Each structure stands twice: as C-alpha cells, then as structure tokens.
Amino acid sequence: MVQLGYDRYYTELEAEAVRFAEAVHDADLARQVPTCPEWTLAQLVAHVGQAHRWATAIVVRRSPEPLAFEDVDDLRVPEDAAERAEWLRAGAARLVEAVREAGPETSVWTFTDEHYAGFWVRRMLYETLVHRADAELTVGRAVTLDPELAADGISEGLGLLTSSAVAANPAVAGLRGDGQTLHFHATDEGLGEAGEWVVRRTPSGVVWEHGHVKADVAVRARAADLLLVLQRRIPPSDPRIEVLGDEELFHHWLDHTAF
C-alpha cells in the first residue's frame, strides 16, 4: 500500500539520510545507543549506510533472491566525519536513483509478499527515520518527525507484520489470537483516517485497517510519539502516551513486534 506516493518517498529518504548524518557528525561513535543497546553509534552508522547499498544492489541487479553482503560494493564506512556524511547521503541517493531507473513496480526480491522495487525505498525511508531518532536520542537532540510521515511509518510497519514471510517469525507468530483488538490513534489534527489503525489478532495472524472502533486497548499520542512507542524507542509509561484499556495486551504487542 503506497499512501504518500513515490516522489514523496524519494525526497524524504534522501532528507532522512542527511538528518541522520547531521545527528552523528560530531558524536563519539563509540557511544552505546540506548534504544539499540547491542550497538554503538559506529555500528548504527554502518548498518544504515550498508542497508541502503544492499537494497540498491538488489534493485540494480533486479535480483530475484537476497544478496550476500560480501557481494555488495562500497560498504566501508569512512573515518573522516565529512566523508562519512557524504557516504551516508550517497547511499540513499543511489537507492532513489536505482528505483527511479528500474521503475517502482519492477519485480525484485523482498522479504515480504510485495516483490517490487518501490518496496525498498519506502522500507529504507522508515529504517533510516527510526535510526535517525536512535542517533538523536543517543546524542541528546530533540526528535522531530513530520506527523504525516510518522503516520505512514506506522502503516508501513503494520503492513510488514501482515506479510506471510514476516508473520512466520516465531516472535511475530505470538501475535496470533482469538479476536483481541488494539486501536492506535494519532491525535494530530488533519490526519483523518490515515491517523487511526484498528488491529485484530486472529488465529491466522494479525489483520489491520484504518478506522475507529472501541477496542480492548486504545493507545493515543501524537503520530511521532505513537511511532516511537510502537518501535519501542520510548516506553508506554512515557507521559506523551495514553493507554486506555488492557495495558497487558499492548505490552504483549510490543514484546512480539521486535523482529
């Protein structure tokens, strides 16, 4: 499901790469990332830049299967801060160029049921955006996210969970249920239906749609904060988050969406 359009995704991916580069530019890359505690900032930088290049290689080669990282070029992270920033920017730009050239509907491998090149620009946009937030939280910068973009990021994440390939993950399989419902509500003005999500746990897996219903648990916040809590970057106890109803059901959701 493409909600914002590819031109918007192209622009925002390149912009997020620049923001990420700015967040880490003068930082001590040996610092641990609190929201990804197994990584340092150096590892976070490598992950983002290398992921862009891996996705680009899949698109450029029209690959019908995943590529090994050793088969991807330009994975070394520069030590110089200015060169590192350019490396990060260039990785996103190359992916945008590759998807534009191939056409977003061109068939390529993905880890979901949606096997088209455009998947990668949207996926890498939100991968970069969330990791930009990780970097900013690590260095003590305020995290600012566009509400419309944050809302689309929530939709993108829910879409991943409904893919058969992702749903087979043992953690995600724990989300199967017998009709439990969750309602996520972004409180920003102007989002309309795009800012509300109804999730149902069925015996065969998760299903979701935009809408407003009385659910077993409702989670309300600005879209930016809602995205961050759903991505486990801030806790449900954060004062910016309002949880109404079955709190354990929401905690169970968070425990089974870290994959």
C-alpha positions, 0 to 999 in steps of 0.5 A: 500500500503506497499512501504518500506516493513515490516522489514523496518517498524519494525526497524524504529518504534522501532528507532522512539520510542527511538528518541522520548524518547531521545527528552523528557528525560530531558524536563519539561513535563509540557511544552505546545507543540506548534504544539499540543497546547491542550497538554503538553509534559506529555500528548504527552508522554502518548498518544504515549506510550498508542497508541502503547499498544492499537494497540498491544492489538488489534493485540494480541487479533486479535480483530475484533472491537476497544478496550476500553482503560480501557481494555488495560494493562500497560498504566501508564506512569512512573515518573522516566525519565529512566523508562519512556524511557524504557516504551516508547521503550517497547511499540513499541517493543511489537507492532513489536513483536505482528505483527511479531507473528500474521503475517502482513496480519492477519485480525484485526480491523482498522479504515480504509478499510485495516483490517490487522495487518501490518496496525498498525505498519506502522500507529504507525511508522508515529504517533510516527515520527510526535510526535517525531518532536512535542517533538523536536520542543517543546524542541528546537532540530533540526528535522531530518527525513530520506527523504525516510521515510518522503516520505512514511509518506506522502503516508501513510497519503494520503492513510488514507484520501482515506479510506471510514471510514476516508473520512466520517469525516465531516472535511475530507468530505470538501475535496470533489470537482469538479476536483481541483488538488494539486501536492506535490513534494519532491525535494530530489534527488533519490526519483523518483516517490515515491517523487511526489503525484498528488491529485484530489478532486472529488465529491466522495472524494479525489483520489491520485497517484504518478506522475507529472502533472501541477496542480492548486497548486504545493507545493515543499520542501524537503520530511521532510519539505513537511511532516511537512507542510502537518501535519501542524507542520510548516506553508506554509509561512515557507521559506523551502516551495514553493507554486506555484499556488492557495495558497487558495486551499492548505490552504483549504487542510490543514484546512480539513486534521486535523482529 
